[in-house]
């Protein structure tokens, strides 16, 4: 075990943990972007279907921001 640690084993573990954190952060960002896109898509669909007056559309957009 001591030989493994002295030969850079801890650096490998540190790198692996850092990389894992980067992957998790990237997956969360991706999920957030998808959620934002779905919200945009729903708003666009509401407008295309004539889901109310232009004033109501602006109010919904403002509320979502």
Secondary structure, 3 states (H helix, E strand, C coil): CHHHHHHHHHHHHHHHHHHHHHHHHHHHHHHHHHHHHHHHHHHHHHHHCCCCCHHHHHHHHHHHC
